[in-house]
Amino acid sequence: MEKTNKFINPFIISFLFSISLFLWSLDFYFFQLRFLYLILMVPIVFQILNNFKKEKSKIILSTIFLIPFLIVLFLNLDLLNIKTIFSILIFFFTFIIVIFYGHILKNIDFLIFFFFLFFFISLLINGEILIPDPTNIYKDSFDQWCDRCGGIPIKFFSGINEVNSYNFVTEFVYGPELATKAPKGYVNVTVGINTFKIGIKEFIFKENSHLSIIASGIILYLISRFYETRSVYLKSIIIFFIFIFYNKSSTTLFVSILISFCAVYVFNFNKFSKKKLQLYLIVIGLIVVNLLYDNTCKKKLDFVFNKINNLSKIINIKLLKNDTPKHKINNDKEIANNGYNINSASAAILLKSYEITKKSLIDKPFGWGINNYHFAHNYYLKELLIFKSYENYIHLVNLNKSDASSTLFKLLVEIGFFSILILFFLIKYLANSNVPIDEKLFFFTIFTSSLIRGVGYFNSGFVIILIFIILRDRFK
C-alpha cells in the first residue's frame, strides 16, 4: 500500500470516505455530512507545500480531468450559475483528494466495518419493525403502508388474503411526495394484500431506495465473504444484514445487483470458482423470481417491458409485405411509438427523463452543463408525448426536475457524449486483471446502482467511486 500523508491516519481517511458513501442523506443544520471528506484538502495542501515538485504531476492530472466539464461550461455560458461553479470545484477537489488518498479505498473491510457500525447504531436508536394493517389505513399511518418491490408480504403472518375496495385519501394513491399537489378528496381503490410488506424503520436510510444503492454492492461483497469464511458467527451476521436489506429493498437493489454481477462476470468469468459461482447464481435466481412474481416489482419495471414490446412491434412493421395497406402501417407505427401501458409513477418519471435525454443528445450533444438538468427539463417539458400518456402525469411534472430520476440520464443531458469517457474507464476497470473481484463487485455495483437511481453526483460516494475507478491503475 502506498504511503499516506504523515499528517493524517489511514483509519481516519477511511472513516471520512465512509461518511460520504453511507451517511450522505444526513445533515446538521446547514452542514451536509457528505462533504466532510473535503477537509482532507487541508493535509494535502501541507503536503504540496512541503514538496511541490513531487506533487506537481497530480495537480496537472486533476486539471486535465476538468477539461470536459470546462468545455461544456463554455458552451453554456448563458446558463452559468453558482451551483454549476460550486459543483465543478467539488469535482476538482475530489479528484485531488482521491489521487492522494484513493489507495485507502482498496481496504473495503474498513468501509464495511464503518457501515455496520453506522447502521447498527441507527437500528439501536430508533429501529422499528413496521407491520401495516391493510384493513385500517388512515392518513396518519401512511408510513406503515408499504407498497414496494421486495420484502415479506404480511399475508404470511396473518389470515388476510384479500382486501376489498376502500375509500383512501388521495395521498395513498399518489404517494406522500405528491400529496400536496394531488387533487384533494377520496377515491375508491381495491388493494391486494401482496402490496403490503413488513418494513424496517431507522433514521439513516429513511427511503428504502437510499439503502438499496449502498446495499447492492455490500450484498455482493458479503456473499463472497460468506463463501470464504469458516466462522459461523460471521456467517450469521452476514445472513442477518442481508435479511435486513431485503426487507428494506427496492427495485434499485435487485436491478443493480443483476446488471453489476453480470458485467463483472463477463469480464472475469475465469476468476470465479465453480462453488462460488453456484452461490452467486442461487442469489441471482432468487432475485429474478422476486422480480417476476412480485406485483410491485413488475409494475415498476413497466418502462422496460413496454419498451421491449414497442421495439418488437416496430420490427414487425418493417417485416410487413409491401402489399400491406398504407393506413394499416401508419396505425401500427403509431401504436409502436406511443403504446405505453404505464401503471407506476416511478416508471412514468423515468420515461420523462428518457424522453428529455433523447431530445437533449440531438439538440445539445455536448450537454447543458453540470447540474443544469432542470434547464433541459423545463425546455422540453411540453414535447414529452410518451410521458403524458400516463393518466396522472400532471402530478409528476415537477418531480425529479433536477436529478432526472437516474444519474445516467442526468449525465447524458449535462455533459452529453463526454459520458462515453466514463464508459471507457468502467470497461477498463472491469477488465483490469490486477483488481480483486471483491473490489469490483463492491465499487462497480454501488456505482451502477447510483447510475440507475437519481441520487446526483455527490451522494452515495458517486464522484469518489468514479474518480477511484478512473485512477485505479495508479494504486498498486
Residue pairs with C-beta under 8 A, 6 or more apart in sequence:
1 103
1 106
1 107
2 103
2 475
2 476
4 10
4 13
4 101
4 103
4 104
5 43
5 44
5 46
5 47
5 100
5 101
7 43
7 46
7 47
8 40
8 43
10 104
10 107
11 110
13 40
13 101
13 104
14 104
14 105
14 107
14 110
14 111
14 114
15 114
16 36
16 37
16 39
16 40
17 37
17 101
17 104
17 105
17 111
17 461
17 464
18 110
18 111
18 114
18 115
18 118
19 33
19 34
19 36
19 37
19 114
20 33
20 34
20 35
20 36
20 37
20 461
20 464
21 111
21 115
21 214
21 446
21 460
21 461
21 464
21 465
22 114
22 115
22 118
22 119
22 204
22 214
23 33
23 34
23 118
23 204
24 32
24 33
24 34
24 455
24 458
24 459
24 460
24 461
25 204
25 205
25 206
25 207
25 210
25 459
26 32
26 33
26 204
27 33
34 458
34 459
35 90
35 458
37 94
37 97
37 464
38 90
38 93
38 94
38 97
40 97
40 100
40 101
41 93
41 96
41 97
44 96
44 97
44 100
47 55
47 100
48 55
48 59
58 96
58 99
58 100
59 96
61 95
61 99
62 92
62 95
62 96
62 99
63 92
65 91
65 92
65 95
65 467
65 470
66 88
66 91
66 92
66 95
68 415
68 418
68 421
69 88
69 91
69 370
69 415
70 88
71 366
71 418
72 366
72 367
72 368
72 369
72 370
72 414
72 415
72 416
72 418
73 80
73 84
73 88
73 369
73 370
75 366
75 367
75 369
76 367
76 368
76 369
76 372
79 368
79 369
79 372
79 375
80 369
81 372
83 371
84 369
84 370
84 371
84 372
87 370
87 371
87 457
87 458
88 370
90 458
90 463
91 370
91 457
91 463
94 463
94 464
94 467
95 467
98 105
98 464
98 467
98 468
98 471
99 467
99 471
99 474
102 467
102 468
102 471
102 474
102 475
103 475
104 110
105 111
105 443
105 464
105 468
106 439
106 475
108 221
108 438
108 439
108 442
112 218
112 221
112 222
115 214
115 218
116 237
116 241
118 204
119 202
119 204
119 241
122 202
122 203
122 204
122 205
123 200
123 202
123 244
125 202
125 203
126 201
126 202
126 203
127 200
127 201
127 202
128 200
128 201
128 202
129 198
129 199
129 200
129 201
130 143
130 144
130 146
130 198
130 199
130 200
130 201
131 144
131 154
131 157
131 198
131 199
132 141
132 144
132 145
132 146
132 154
132 196
132 199
133 141
133 144
134 154
134 160
134 163
134 191
134 193
134 196
135 160
135 163
137 145
137 166
137 168
137 172
139 169
139 171
139 172
142 171
142 172
142 176
143 201
144 199
145 172
145 196
146 195
146 196
146 197
146 198
146 199
147 195
147 196
147 197
147 296
148 197
148 208
148 249
148 250
148 296
149 249
149 250
149 251
149 254
149 290
149 291
149 294
149 296
149 297
149 300
150 197
150 246
150 247
150 249
150 250
150 251
150 253
150 254
150 290
150 294
150 297
151 197
151 198
151 199
151 246
151 247
151 248
151 249
152 197
152 198
152 246
152 247
153 193
153 194
153 196
153 197
153 198
154 160
154 193
154 196
154 197
154 198
155 161
155 193
155 194
155 196
157 198
160 193
161 193
162 192
162 193
163 190
163 191
163 192
163 193
164 190
165 188
165 189
165 190
166 188
166 189
166 190
166 191
167 186
167 187
167 188
168 186
168 187
168 188
168 189
168 191
169 185
169 186
170 179
170 182
170 183
170 184
170 185
170 186
170 187
171 178
171 179
171 182
172 189
173 182
173 187
173 189
174 181
174 182
174 345
174 392
174 395
175 345
177 399
178 345
178 395
178 396
178 399
181 395
181 398
182 395
192 295
194 294
194 295
194 296
195 295
195 296
197 247
198 247
199 208
199 247
199 248
200 244
200 247
200 248
204 211
205 211
205 214
205 248
208 248
208 249
208 250
209 250
209 251
209 252
209 453
210 455
210 460
211 245
211 248
211 253
212 245
212 248
212 249
212 250
212 252
212 253
212 256
212 449
212 453
213 252
213 256
213 446
213 449
213 450
213 453
213 455
213 460
214 446
214 449
214 460
215 245
215 248
215 249
215 253
216 252
216 253
216 256
216 257
216 260
216 445
216 446
216 448
216 449
217 260
217 441
217 442
217 443
217 444
217 445
217 446
217 449
218 241
218 245
218 442
219 242
219 245
219 253
219 257
219 283
220 257
220 260
220 261
220 280
220 441
220 442
220 445
221 438
221 441
221 442
222 238
222 241
222 242
223 238
223 279
223 280
223 283
224 276
224 437
224 438
224 441
225 234
225 238
225 438
226 235
226 238
226 239
226 279
227 275
227 276
227 279
229 235
245 253
251 291
251 297
251 300
251 301
251 346
252 449
252 452
252 453
253 449
254 287
254 290
254 291
254 297
255 291
255 301
255 452
256 445
256 448
256 449
256 452
257 283
257 284
257 287
257 445
258 284
258 287
258 288
259 448
259 452
260 441
260 444
260 445
260 448
260 449
261 280
261 284
261 441
261 445
263 430
263 444
263 448
264 430
264 437
264 440
264 441
264 444
264 445
265 272
265 277
265 280
266 430
267 427
267 430
267 431
268 430
268 433
268 437
268 440
271 437
272 280
272 437
290 297
291 297
291 298
291 301
292 298
298 305
299 343
299 344
299 347
300 344
300 346
300 347
301 347
302 340
302 341
302 342
302 343
302 344
302 347
303 340
303 342
303 347
303 350
303 351
303 354
306 339
306 340
306 341
306 342
309 339
310 336
310 337
310 339
310 340
311 336
313 332
313 335
313 336
313 339
314 333
314 336
314 337
316 332
317 329
317 332
317 333
317 336
320 328
320 329
320 332
337 386
338 385
338 386
338 389
340 351
340 386
340 389
340 390
342 348
342 351
342 389
342 390
345 390
345 392
345 395
345 396
346 405
347 390
348 387
348 390
348 392
348 393
348 396
349 396
349 399
349 400
349 405
350 405
350 406
351 386
351 387
351 390
352 384
352 387
352 393
352 396
352 400
352 405
353 400
353 404
353 405
353 406
353 409
353 410
353 454
354 386
354 409
355 380
355 383
355 384
355 385
355 386
355 387
356 376
356 377
356 380
356 384
356 404
356 409
356 413
357 404
357 409
357 412
357 413
359 380
359 383
360 367
360 368
360 376
360 380
360 412
360 413
360 416
361 412
361 413
361 416
361 417
364 376
364 416
365 416
365 417
366 415
366 416
366 417
366 418
367 412
367 413
367 414
367 415
367 416
367 418
368 375
368 376
368 413
368 414
369 375
369 414
370 414
370 415
370 457
371 402
371 414
371 457
372 414
373 401
373 402
373 403
373 404
373 410
373 413
373 414
374 401
374 402
376 413
377 401
377 402
377 404
378 401
381 397
387 393
387 396
390 396
399 405
400 454
402 456
403 410
403 454
403 455
403 456
404 410
404 413
404 454
405 453
405 454
406 451
406 452
406 453
406 454
407 450
407 451
407 452
407 453
407 454
407 455
407 456
407 457
407 462
408 451
408 452
409 454
410 454
410 456
411 419
411 422
411 451
412 419
422 466
425 469
425 470
426 444
426 447
426 469
429 435
429 440
429 444
429 469
429 472
430 440
430 444
432 472
432 473
435 472
443 465
443 468
443 469
444 469
446 460
446 461
446 465
447 462
447 465
447 466
447 469
449 460
450 459
450 460
450 462
450 465
455 462
456 462
457 463
